[in-house]
Amino acid sequence: MAQNTLLSIYNIFWNENINIPSGLVKAMVIPIYKKDKPIEVFDSYRPTSMTSVLAKKFERMLTTRLKFFCKLLKLHSRSKLFLEMVCPPLL
């Protein structure tokens, strides 16, 4: 039920060409230390972004929609590369 409500809201954004609220798409980047690396070196950390649950749900719904249209338009060979470039990895 909640997923259908979210989908309806996201479809309104999509169909009416409304910008997604900035609070939804902002992420906090937190550096995570890599084990056995010097603490003082910049490359000893990897960035991890903390996004909202609503943003993650939107990404998953958008990825599903993109995959559907790529399959429908027979873009199989290019769709994987496109999705890897445009969409973040999903958990």
Stockholm file with secondary structure:
# STOCKHOLM 1.0

chainA/1-91         MAQNTLLSIYNIFWNENINIPSGLVKAMVIPIYKKDKPIEVFDSYRPTSMTSVLAKKFERMLTTRLKFFCKLLKLHSRSKLFLEMVCPPLL
#=GR chainA/1-91 SS CHHHHHHHHHHHHHHTTCCCCHHHHCCEEEEEECTTSCTTSGGGEEEEEECCHHHHHHHHHHHHHHHHHHHHTTCHHHHHHHHHHHSCCCC
#=GC SS_cons        CHHHHHHHHHHHHHHTTCCCCHHHHCCEEEEEECTTSCTTSGGGEEEEEECCHHHHHHHHHHHHHHHHHHHHTTCHHHHHHHHHHHSCCCC
//
